[in-house]
């Protein structure tokens, strides 16, 4: 089952969950949104903003402050759960600014419970600018496009129960506590469920990058290492798994595939082999090395970022830039593709003599494969954090794409 289908099922399943009715439901919601822990909504948000000011933060996910904030979020979500959770928003049709619909009343209550909408916005059937701003804030916290439109994915995320979200926070608190010590003056963190990268310096995020990570069948591993090398205009050597699963079947269909993609066959002596001499009906080709020349269609495009690890994974550029615009960026065979990778590489090479942005860009233009050893290796952490908090009342959630959180309902939503 793909990810879209799983999210859809999660939303559909949530619609069948029974909730308190009548006066009791109103009392529960009133108690939650009146809780003294909720703070002053107007201090942080207004109807005209696209998202709350505190959603965007330069606080690293790995930090003692994040641990403190997630502990507060757990207390708040425990309170929400104890008082009955939040109402399920009927996913009967798309809702957006200007709509008048009975479901908007439920939507308002739902957003008030989670602290995304001020109680002073009132209860009505109108999808006004206050609801629009609150939906955008909710979307930003859940890694969704902040367009203010209640569509398929927003309904699915919104109708995951408070109990499940609490379980996510508790599970990830354990992970965050284990990584809240000293990680280096400068380091790179790849958060797999968020498909996002943080470059951290002096305990603050100095760069964020959208990433593409491994699909469910070829998962990006959890690892700790140090980035020790950048290769400009790299050759790409296809892993045996890709040769077996992808390239051999493609060659059976199209014998010109290797030639069209500038991929050369190299034998154990280092000599080039004519693909026409290989029997592609067998798997004998796995005995050769498949090396793609540097260039615009190279699988790693302009640059490869290396670090020692037993999984043979790395970070790199990609010629498929359109993938970064997708909502679900779980497309790779385990390696991590980095949007705006040249900014990250420039930051990594900062302490390496002679390697400024100008020289880096000029070297790319030569088309020659050029390895550069970092003067000061930079720690890198591949991690799996599906829930965290960057401030009071700001809890972030992502889909449990690999099903590692151990919460049944959440697994359903991430069986995509």
LINFENNOR-V392219 format. One record per backbone hydrogen bond with DSSP energy under -1.0 kcal/mol. NH is the residue of the N-H (numbers start at 1). CO is the residue of the C=O. Records with the same first field share a line. If there is no record, write none. Layout:
NH: CO  CO
This chain:
3: 416
6: 2
7: 3
8: 4
9: 5
10: 6
11: 7
12: 8
13: 9
14: 10
15: 11
16: 13
17: 14
25: 21
26: 22
27: 23
28: 24
29: 25
30: 26
31: 27
32: 28
33: 29
34: 30
35: 32
38: 35
43: 40
44: 41
45: 41
49: 46
53: 44
55: 52
63: 61
67: 63
68: 64
69: 65
70: 66
71: 67
72: 68
73: 69
74: 70
75: 71
76: 72
77: 73
78: 74
79: 75
80: 76
81: 77
82: 78
83: 79
84: 81
85: 80
92: 90
95: 150
98: 127
99: 96
101: 125
104: 101
105: 102
107: 103
108: 104
109: 105
110: 106
111: 107
112: 108
113: 109
114: 110
115: 112
116: 111
117: 111
121: 118
122: 119
127: 99
128: 126
132: 128
133: 129
134: 130
135: 131
136: 132
137: 133
138: 134
139: 135
140: 136
141: 137
143: 140
144: 139
147: 145
150: 95
151: 149
155: 151
156: 152
157: 153
158: 154
159: 155
160: 157
165: 161
166: 162
167: 163
168: 164
169: 165
170: 166
171: 167
172: 168
173: 169
174: 170
175: 171
176: 172
177: 173
178: 174
179: 176
180: 177
187: 200
188: 379
189: 198
190: 381
191: 196
192: 383
196: 191
197: 209
198: 189
199: 207
200: 187
201: 204
202: 185
204: 201
205: 58
206: 199
207: 199
209: 197
211: 195
212: 337
213: 329
215: 332
218: 215
223: 382
225: 380
227: 378
228: 306
229: 306
230: 372
231: 304
232: 370
233: 302
236: 292
238: 290
243: 239
244: 240
245: 241
246: 242
247: 242
248: 243
250: 246
251: 247
252: 248
253: 249
254: 250
257: 254
260: 256
261: 257
262: 259
263: 258
264: 291
266: 289
267: 271
270: 267
273: 265
277: 274
278: 275
280: 278
282: 279
286: 283
287: 284
288: 285
289: 266
291: 264
292: 236
293: 262
298: 295
301: 298
303: 300
304: 231
305: 315
306: 229
315: 305
316: 336
317: 303
321: 319
323: 320
324: 321
325: 322
326: 323
331: 213
332: 213
336: 314
337: 212
338: 316
339: 210
343: 340
344: 340
345: 341
346: 342
347: 343
348: 344
349: 345
352: 349
355: 352
360: 356
361: 357
362: 358
363: 359
364: 360
365: 361
367: 364
370: 232
372: 230
374: 228
378: 227
380: 225
381: 188
382: 223
383: 190
388: 396
390: 394
394: 391
396: 388
397: 141
398: 386
401: 399
403: 400
411: 407
412: 408
413: 409
414: 410
415: 412
